[in-house]
Amino acid sequence: MITLTRLNGTHFVVNAELIRTIEERPDTTIVLVNGETFIVRERMEEVVARAIEYGRMVRVFRP
C-alpha cells in the first residue's frame, strides 16, 4: 500500500499492485484495474517511485 494525497489535502492509501495507469494531465491521475480513478497532488514520478519501493519491500527474500 502507498499513501497519496487528494487535491483537497486528505491522505489515503491505495494498493500499488492495482494501478493500471498514471498520467499527468496536468494533475496526476491514477486509474486502477477496476476503473476507479484518483487525482492526487503527487507528481507522476513520485507515485511511480513509491509503487516501485512498495514492490521491493513486499518481495524481499527472508529466509
PDB file of N, CA, C and O in Angstrom:
ATOM      1  N   MET A   1       0.838  -1.166   0.000  1.00  0.00           N
ATOM      2  CA  MET A   1       0.000   0.000   0.000  1.00  0.00           C
ATOM      3  C   MET A   1       0.894   1.244   0.000  1.00  0.00           C
ATOM      4  O   MET A   1       1.938   1.274   0.651  1.00  0.00           O
ATOM      5  N   ILE A   2       0.465   2.264  -0.740  1.00  0.00           N
ATOM      6  CA  ILE A   2       1.193   3.531  -0.747  1.00  0.00           C
ATOM      7  C   ILE A   2       0.241   4.644  -0.331  1.00  0.00           C
ATOM      8  O   ILE A   2      -0.950   4.610  -0.643  1.00  0.00           O
ATOM      9  N   THR A   3       0.780   5.625   0.374  1.00  0.00           N
ATOM     10  CA  THR A   3      -0.011   6.766   0.826  1.00  0.00           C
ATOM     11  C   THR A   3       0.080   7.874  -0.202  1.00  0.00           C
ATOM     12  O   THR A   3       1.167   8.219  -0.665  1.00  0.00           O
ATOM     13  N   LEU A   4      -1.069   8.430  -0.556  1.00  0.00           N
ATOM     14  CA  LEU A   4      -1.146   9.528  -1.519  1.00  0.00           C
ATOM     15  C   LEU A   4      -2.020  10.635  -0.944  1.00  0.00           C
ATOM     16  O   LEU A   4      -2.660  10.456   0.092  1.00  0.00           O
ATOM     17  N   THR A   5      -2.044  11.793  -1.630  1.00  0.00           N
ATOM     18  CA  THR A   5      -2.782  12.948  -1.151  1.00  0.00           C
ATOM     19  C   THR A   5      -3.771  13.411  -2.223  1.00  0.00           C
ATOM     20  O   THR A   5      -3.384  13.697  -3.356  1.00  0.00           O
ATOM     21  N   ARG A   6      -5.042  13.478  -1.853  1.00  0.00           N
ATOM     22  CA  ARG A   6      -6.046  14.023  -2.771  1.00  0.00           C
ATOM     23  C   ARG A   6      -5.807  15.521  -2.947  1.00  0.00           C
ATOM     24  O   ARG A   6      -5.066  16.122  -2.169  1.00  0.00           O
ATOM     25  N   LEU A   7      -6.422  16.125  -3.951  1.00  0.00           N
ATOM     26  CA  LEU A   7      -6.254  17.547  -4.192  1.00  0.00           C
ATOM     27  C   LEU A   7      -6.731  18.393  -3.018  1.00  0.00           C
ATOM     28  O   LEU A   7      -6.227  19.496  -2.809  1.00  0.00           O
ATOM     29  N   ASN A   8      -7.710  17.884  -2.238  1.00  0.00           N
ATOM     30  CA  ASN A   8      -8.219  18.640  -1.089  1.00  0.00           C
ATOM     31  C   ASN A   8      -7.346  18.486   0.147  1.00  0.00           C
ATOM     32  O   ASN A   8      -7.677  19.031   1.200  1.00  0.00           O
ATOM     33  N   GLY A   9      -6.230  17.750   0.044  1.00  0.00           N
ATOM     34  CA  GLY A   9      -5.280  17.616   1.136  1.00  0.00           C
ATOM     35  C   GLY A   9      -5.452  16.385   2.002  1.00  0.00           C
ATOM     36  O   GLY A   9      -4.620  16.136   2.874  1.00  0.00           O
ATOM     37  N   THR A  10      -6.500  15.609   1.792  1.00  0.00           N
ATOM     38  CA  THR A  10      -6.683  14.405   2.603  1.00  0.00           C
ATOM     39  C   THR A  10      -5.801  13.278   2.073  1.00  0.00           C
ATOM     40  O   THR A  10      -5.584  13.147   0.869  1.00  0.00           O
ATOM     41  N   HIS A  11      -5.302  12.471   3.004  1.00  0.00           N
ATOM     42  CA  HIS A  11      -4.441  11.348   2.651  1.00  0.00           C
ATOM     43  C   HIS A  11      -5.272  10.074   2.545  1.00  0.00           C
ATOM     44  O   HIS A  11      -6.282   9.914   3.231  1.00  0.00           O
ATOM     45  N   PHE A  12      -4.831   9.180   1.681  1.00  0.00           N
ATOM     46  CA  PHE A  12      -5.464   7.870   1.545  1.00  0.00           C
ATOM     47  C   PHE A  12      -4.407   6.886   1.082  1.00  0.00           C
ATOM     48  O   PHE A  12      -3.334   7.280   0.626  1.00  0.00           O
ATOM     49  N   VAL A  13      -4.714   5.618   1.201  1.00  0.00           N
ATOM     50  CA  VAL A  13      -3.777   4.590   0.739  1.00  0.00           C
ATOM     51  C   VAL A  13      -4.405   3.820  -0.410  1.00  0.00           C
ATOM     52  O   VAL A  13      -5.621   3.641  -0.477  1.00  0.00           O
ATOM     53  N   VAL A  14      -3.552   3.374  -1.302  1.00  0.00           N
ATOM     54  CA  VAL A  14      -4.006   2.586  -2.446  1.00  0.00           C
ATOM     55  C   VAL A  14      -3.058   1.399  -2.608  1.00  0.00           C
ATOM     56  O   VAL A  14      -1.857   1.510  -2.360  1.00  0.00           O
ATOM     57  N   ASN A  15      -3.607   0.284  -3.019  1.00  0.00           N
ATOM     58  CA  ASN A  15      -2.795  -0.894  -3.290  1.00  0.00           C
ATOM     59  C   ASN A  15      -2.048  -0.651  -4.602  1.00  0.00           C
ATOM     60  O   ASN A  15      -2.654  -0.599  -5.672  1.00  0.00           O
ATOM     61  N   ALA A  16      -0.734  -0.505  -4.504  1.00  0.00           N
ATOM     62  CA  ALA A  16       0.080  -0.188  -5.677  1.00  0.00           C
ATOM     63  C   ALA A  16      -0.006  -1.259  -6.757  1.00  0.00           C
ATOM     64  O   ALA A  16       0.217  -0.969  -7.933  1.00  0.00           O
ATOM     65  N   GLU A  17      -0.326  -2.484  -6.376  1.00  0.00           N
ATOM     66  CA  GLU A  17      -0.414  -3.564  -7.351  1.00  0.00           C
ATOM     67  C   GLU A  17      -1.670  -3.464  -8.217  1.00  0.00           C
ATOM     68  O   GLU A  17      -1.789  -4.178  -9.212  1.00  0.00           O
ATOM     69  N   LEU A  18      -2.600  -2.593  -7.853  1.00  0.00           N
ATOM     70  CA  LEU A  18      -3.835  -2.438  -8.622  1.00  0.00           C
ATOM     71  C   LEU A  18      -3.792  -1.254  -9.584  1.00  0.00           C
ATOM     72  O   LEU A  18      -4.776  -0.988 -10.275  1.00  0.00           O
ATOM     73  N   ILE A  19      -2.670  -0.540  -9.640  1.00  0.00           N
ATOM     74  CA  ILE A  19      -2.566   0.620 -10.531  1.00  0.00           C
ATOM     75  C   ILE A  19      -2.406   0.146 -11.972  1.00  0.00           C
ATOM     76  O   ILE A  19      -1.515  -0.640 -12.293  1.00  0.00           O
ATOM     77  N   ARG A  20      -3.286   0.641 -12.822  1.00  0.00           N
ATOM     78  CA  ARG A  20      -3.199   0.326 -14.261  1.00  0.00           C
ATOM     79  C   ARG A  20      -2.393   1.400 -14.972  1.00  0.00           C
ATOM     80  O   ARG A  20      -1.439   1.091 -15.687  1.00  0.00           O
ATOM     81  N   THR A  21      -2.775   2.677 -14.778  1.00  0.00           N
ATOM     82  CA  THR A  21      -2.063   3.772 -15.447  1.00  0.00           C
ATOM     83  C   THR A  21      -1.911   4.951 -14.497  1.00  0.00           C
ATOM     84  O   THR A  21      -2.691   5.136 -13.564  1.00  0.00           O
ATOM     85  N   ILE A  22      -0.862   5.752 -14.774  1.00  0.00           N
ATOM     86  CA  ILE A  22      -0.626   7.014 -14.081  1.00  0.00           C
ATOM     87  C   ILE A  22      -0.324   8.036 -15.165  1.00  0.00           C
ATOM     88  O   ILE A  22       0.544   7.816 -16.010  1.00  0.00           O
ATOM     89  N   GLU A  23      -1.045   9.161 -15.140  1.00  0.00           N
ATOM     90  CA  GLU A  23      -0.838  10.207 -16.143  1.00  0.00           C
ATOM     91  C   GLU A  23      -0.783  11.565 -15.468  1.00  0.00           C
ATOM     92  O   GLU A  23      -1.379  11.769 -14.411  1.00  0.00           O
ATOM     93  N   GLU A  24      -0.055  12.502 -16.092  1.00  0.00           N
ATOM     94  CA  GLU A  24      -0.098  13.900 -15.667  1.00  0.00           C
ATOM     95  C   GLU A  24      -0.816  14.671 -16.761  1.00  0.00           C
ATOM     96  O   GLU A  24      -0.361  14.721 -17.904  1.00  0.00           O
ATOM     97  N   ARG A  25      -1.960  15.280 -16.393  1.00  0.00           N
ATOM     98  CA  ARG A  25      -2.746  15.989 -17.407  1.00  0.00           C
ATOM     99  C   ARG A  25      -3.447  17.222 -16.879  1.00  0.00           C
ATOM    100  O   ARG A  25      -4.669  17.200 -17.025  1.00  0.00           O
ATOM    101  N   PRO A  26      -2.962  18.232 -16.329  1.00  0.00           N
ATOM    102  CA  PRO A  26      -1.659  18.354 -15.697  1.00  0.00           C
ATOM    103  C   PRO A  26      -1.629  17.732 -14.306  1.00  0.00           C
ATOM    104  O   PRO A  26      -0.551  17.419 -13.802  1.00  0.00           O
ATOM    105  N   ASP A  27      -2.814  17.541 -13.658  1.00  0.00           N
ATOM    106  CA  ASP A  27      -2.818  16.858 -12.361  1.00  0.00           C
ATOM    107  C   ASP A  27      -2.542  15.372 -12.563  1.00  0.00           C
ATOM    108  O   ASP A  27      -2.869  14.804 -13.605  1.00  0.00           O
ATOM    109  N   THR A  28      -1.944  14.759 -11.567  1.00  0.00           N
ATOM    110  CA  THR A  28      -1.627  13.335 -11.654  1.00  0.00           C
ATOM    111  C   THR A  28      -2.902  12.528 -11.466  1.00  0.00           C
ATOM    112  O   THR A  28      -3.571  12.637 -10.439  1.00  0.00           O
ATOM    113  N   THR A  29      -3.233  11.721 -12.459  1.00  0.00           N
ATOM    114  CA  THR A  29      -4.435  10.901 -12.452  1.00  0.00           C
ATOM    115  C   THR A  29      -4.023   9.437 -12.435  1.00  0.00           C
ATOM    116  O   THR A  29      -3.231   8.984 -13.261  1.00  0.00           O
ATOM    117  N   ILE A  30      -4.584   8.708 -11.467  1.00  0.00           N
ATOM    118  CA  ILE A  30      -4.284   7.283 -11.320  1.00  0.00           C
ATOM    119  C   ILE A  30      -5.540   6.500 -11.636  1.00  0.00           C
ATOM    120  O   ILE A  30      -6.609   6.800 -11.104  1.00  0.00           O
ATOM    121  N   VAL A  31      -5.427   5.505 -12.492  1.00  0.00           N
ATOM    122  CA  VAL A  31      -6.542   4.628 -12.824  1.00  0.00           C
ATOM    123  C   VAL A  31      -6.178   3.224 -12.359  1.00  0.00           C
ATOM    124  O   VAL A  31      -5.111   2.703 -12.686  1.00  0.00           O
ATOM    125  N   LEU A  32      -7.078   2.623 -11.595  1.00  0.00           N
ATOM    126  CA  LEU A  32      -6.860   1.266 -11.105  1.00  0.00           C
ATOM    127  C   LEU A  32      -7.402   0.250 -12.101  1.00  0.00           C
ATOM    128  O   LEU A  32      -8.121   0.613 -13.032  1.00  0.00           O
ATOM    129  N   VAL A  33      -7.065  -1.006 -11.911  1.00  0.00           N
ATOM    130  CA  VAL A  33      -7.510  -2.053 -12.824  1.00  0.00           C
ATOM    131  C   VAL A  33      -9.033  -2.206 -12.824  1.00  0.00           C
ATOM    132  O   VAL A  33      -9.597  -2.713 -13.794  1.00  0.00           O
ATOM    133  N   ASN A  34      -9.708  -1.776 -11.751  1.00  0.00           N
ATOM    134  CA  ASN A  34     -11.167  -1.859 -11.704  1.00  0.00           C
ATOM    135  C   ASN A  34     -11.843  -0.629 -12.303  1.00  0.00           C
ATOM    136  O   ASN A  34     -13.070  -0.532 -12.291  1.00  0.00           O
ATOM    137  N   GLY A  35     -11.047   0.322 -12.834  1.00  0.00           N
ATOM    138  CA  GLY A  35     -11.585   1.505 -13.477  1.00  0.00           C
ATOM    139  C   GLY A  35     -11.726   2.710 -12.561  1.00  0.00           C
ATOM    140  O   GLY A  35     -12.015   3.809 -13.033  1.00  0.00           O
ATOM    141  N   GLU A  36     -11.527   2.524 -11.257  1.00  0.00           N
ATOM    142  CA  GLU A  36     -11.623   3.636 -10.317  1.00  0.00           C
ATOM    143  C   GLU A  36     -10.499   4.627 -10.588  1.00  0.00           C
ATOM    144  O   GLU A  36      -9.371   4.226 -10.875  1.00  0.00           O
ATOM    145  N   THR A  37     -10.807   5.933 -10.497  1.00  0.00           N
ATOM    146  CA  THR A  37      -9.853   6.982 -10.820  1.00  0.00           C
ATOM    147  C   THR A  37      -9.619   7.872  -9.609  1.00  0.00           C
ATOM    148  O   THR A  37     -10.550   8.200  -8.873  1.00  0.00           O
ATOM    149  N   PHE A  38      -8.353   8.261  -9.411  1.00  0.00           N
ATOM    150  CA  PHE A  38      -7.980   9.188  -8.353  1.00  0.00           C
ATOM    151  C   PHE A  38      -7.130  10.298  -8.946  1.00  0.00           C
ATOM    152  O   PHE A  38      -6.292  10.046  -9.813  1.00  0.00           O
ATOM    153  N   ILE A  39      -7.340  11.518  -8.487  1.00  0.00           N
ATOM    154  CA  ILE A  39      -6.483  12.634  -8.850  1.00  0.00           C
ATOM    155  C   ILE A  39      -5.730  13.019  -7.578  1.00  0.00           C
ATOM    156  O   ILE A  39      -6.338  13.262  -6.536  1.00  0.00           O
ATOM    157  N   VAL A  40      -4.402  13.071  -7.676  1.00  0.00           N
ATOM    158  CA  VAL A  40      -3.578  13.270  -6.491  1.00  0.00           C
ATOM    159  C   VAL A  40      -2.608  14.439  -6.678  1.00  0.00           C
ATOM    160  O   VAL A  40      -2.342  14.881  -7.795  1.00  0.00           O
ATOM    161  N   ARG A  41      -2.087  14.924  -5.542  1.00  0.00           N
ATOM    162  CA  ARG A  41      -1.141  16.038  -5.557  1.00  0.00           C
ATOM    163  C   ARG A  41       0.260  15.615  -5.980  1.00  0.00           C
ATOM    164  O   ARG A  41       0.997  16.413  -6.559  1.00  0.00           O
ATOM    165  N   GLU A  42       0.637  14.368  -5.698  1.00  0.00           N
ATOM    166  CA  GLU A  42       1.993  13.910  -6.001  1.00  0.00           C
ATOM    167  C   GLU A  42       2.231  13.891  -7.507  1.00  0.00           C
ATOM    168  O   GLU A  42       1.318  13.642  -8.294  1.00  0.00           O
ATOM    169  N   ARG A  43       3.466  14.157  -7.887  1.00  0.00           N
ATOM    170  CA  ARG A  43       3.847  14.077  -9.299  1.00  0.00           C
ATOM    171  C   ARG A  43       3.895  12.616  -9.724  1.00  0.00           C
ATOM    172  O   ARG A  43       4.063  11.727  -8.890  1.00  0.00           O
ATOM    173  N   MET A  44       3.751  12.374 -11.004  1.00  0.00           N
ATOM    174  CA  MET A  44       3.758  11.022 -11.539  1.00  0.00           C
ATOM    175  C   MET A  44       5.019  10.268 -11.116  1.00  0.00           C
ATOM    176  O   MET A  44       4.944   9.102 -10.730  1.00  0.00           O
ATOM    177  N   GLU A  45       6.172  10.925 -11.188  1.00  0.00           N
ATOM    178  CA  GLU A  45       7.432  10.281 -10.836  1.00  0.00           C
ATOM    179  C   GLU A  45       7.438   9.825  -9.376  1.00  0.00           C
ATOM    180  O   GLU A  45       7.994   8.775  -9.055  1.00  0.00           O
ATOM    181  N   GLU A  46       6.824  10.606  -8.500  1.00  0.00           N
ATOM    182  CA  GLU A  46       6.765  10.247  -7.081  1.00  0.00           C
ATOM    183  C   GLU A  46       5.877   9.033  -6.858  1.00  0.00           C
ATOM    184  O   GLU A  46       6.218   8.150  -6.070  1.00  0.00           O
ATOM    185  N   VAL A  47       4.743   8.981  -7.542  1.00  0.00           N
ATOM    186  CA  VAL A  47       3.843   7.830  -7.412  1.00  0.00           C
ATOM    187  C   VAL A  47       4.542   6.567  -7.915  1.00  0.00           C
ATOM    188  O   VAL A  47       4.454   5.510  -7.290  1.00  0.00           O
ATOM    189  N   VAL A  48       5.228   6.682  -9.034  1.00  0.00           N
ATOM    190  CA  VAL A  48       5.962   5.537  -9.585  1.00  0.00           C
ATOM    191  C   VAL A  48       7.048   5.090  -8.607  1.00  0.00           C
ATOM    192  O   VAL A  48       7.207   3.893  -8.365  1.00  0.00           O
ATOM    193  N   ALA A  49       7.792   6.036  -8.046  1.00  0.00           N
ATOM    194  CA  ALA A  49       8.852   5.685  -7.096  1.00  0.00           C
ATOM    195  C   ALA A  49       8.279   4.979  -5.871  1.00  0.00           C
ATOM    196  O   ALA A  49       8.867   4.011  -5.389  1.00  0.00           O
ATOM    197  N   ARG A  50       7.145   5.446  -5.364  1.00  0.00           N
ATOM    198  CA  ARG A  50       6.530   4.804  -4.201  1.00  0.00           C
ATOM    199  C   ARG A  50       6.034   3.405  -4.540  1.00  0.00           C
ATOM    200  O   ARG A  50       6.150   2.488  -3.728  1.00  0.00           O
ATOM    201  N   ALA A  51       5.481   3.242  -5.736  1.00  0.00           N
ATOM    202  CA  ALA A  51       4.996   1.927  -6.156  1.00  0.00           C
ATOM    203  C   ALA A  51       6.165   0.948  -6.303  1.00  0.00           C
ATOM    204  O   ALA A  51       6.052  -0.215  -5.916  1.00  0.00           O
ATOM    205  N   ILE A  52       7.271   1.409  -6.855  1.00  0.00           N
ATOM    206  CA  ILE A  52       8.453   0.560  -7.002  1.00  0.00           C
ATOM    207  C   ILE A  52       8.994   0.179  -5.634  1.00  0.00           C
ATOM    208  O   ILE A  52       9.315  -0.986  -5.401  1.00  0.00           O
ATOM    209  N   GLU A  53       9.101   1.140  -4.730  1.00  0.00           N
ATOM    210  CA  GLU A  53       9.602   0.862  -3.376  1.00  0.00           C
ATOM    211  C   GLU A  53       8.689  -0.131  -2.663  1.00  0.00           C
ATOM    212  O   GLU A  53       9.170  -1.029  -1.971  1.00  0.00           O
ATOM    213  N   TYR A  54       7.390   0.022  -2.825  1.00  0.00           N
ATOM    214  CA  TYR A  54       6.442  -0.917  -2.223  1.00  0.00           C
ATOM    215  C   TYR A  54       6.686  -2.328  -2.781  1.00  0.00           C
ATOM    216  O   TYR A  54       6.733  -3.297  -2.024  1.00  0.00           O
ATOM    217  N   GLY A  55       6.840  -2.436  -4.098  1.00  0.00           N
ATOM    218  CA  GLY A  55       7.088  -3.734  -4.717  1.00  0.00           C
ATOM    219  C   GLY A  55       8.363  -4.381  -4.203  1.00  0.00           C
ATOM    220  O   GLY A  55       8.400  -5.589  -3.970  1.00  0.00           O
ATOM    221  N   ARG A  56       9.400  -3.585  -4.028  1.00  0.00           N
ATOM    222  CA  ARG A  56      10.658  -4.114  -3.486  1.00  0.00           C
ATOM    223  C   ARG A  56      10.475  -4.592  -2.053  1.00  0.00           C
ATOM    224  O   ARG A  56      11.020  -5.625  -1.662  1.00  0.00           O
ATOM    225  N   MET A  57       9.709  -3.841  -1.273  1.00  0.00           N
ATOM    226  CA  MET A  57       9.514  -4.164   0.125  1.00  0.00           C
ATOM    227  C   MET A  57       8.758  -5.491   0.286  1.00  0.00           C
ATOM    228  O   MET A  57       9.109  -6.293   1.151  1.00  0.00           O
ATOM    229  N   VAL A  58       7.753  -5.725  -0.514  1.00  0.00           N
ATOM    230  CA  VAL A  58       6.956  -6.954  -0.354  1.00  0.00           C
ATOM    231  C   VAL A  58       7.620  -8.165  -0.982  1.00  0.00           C
ATOM    232  O   VAL A  58       7.222  -9.296  -0.701  1.00  0.00           O
ATOM    233  N   ARG A  59       8.614  -7.959  -1.820  1.00  0.00           N
ATOM    234  CA  ARG A  59       9.275  -9.077  -2.483  1.00  0.00           C
ATOM    235  C   ARG A  59      10.648  -9.396  -1.915  1.00  0.00           C
ATOM    236  O   ARG A  59      11.413 -10.141  -2.527  1.00  0.00           O
ATOM    237  N   VAL A  60      10.968  -8.843  -0.757  1.00  0.00           N
ATOM    238  CA  VAL A  60      12.267  -9.099  -0.123  1.00  0.00           C
ATOM    239  C   VAL A  60      12.327 -10.550   0.307  1.00  0.00           C
ATOM    240  O   VAL A  60      11.398 -11.072   0.923  1.00  0.00           O
ATOM    241  N   PHE A  61      13.436 -11.194  -0.029  1.00  0.00           N
ATOM    242  CA  PHE A  61      13.627 -12.602   0.362  1.00  0.00           C
ATOM    243  C   PHE A  61      14.010 -12.635   1.820  1.00  0.00           C
ATOM    244  O   PHE A  61      14.983 -12.005   2.234  1.00  0.00           O
ATOM    245  N   ARG A  62      13.236 -13.377   2.604  1.00  0.00           N
ATOM    246  CA  ARG A  62      13.518 -13.538   4.046  1.00  0.00           C
ATOM    247  C   ARG A  62      13.612 -15.026   4.351  1.00  0.00           C
ATOM    248  O   ARG A  62      12.591 -15.705   4.458  1.00  0.00           O
ATOM    249  N   PRO A  63      14.839 -15.537   4.491  1.00  0.00           N
ATOM    250  CA  PRO A  63      14.995 -16.990   4.754  1.00  0.00           C
ATOM    251  C   PRO A  63      14.492 -17.405   6.114  1.00  0.00           C
ATOM    252  O   PRO A  63      14.560 -18.583   6.465  1.00  0.00           O
TER     253      PRO A  63
END
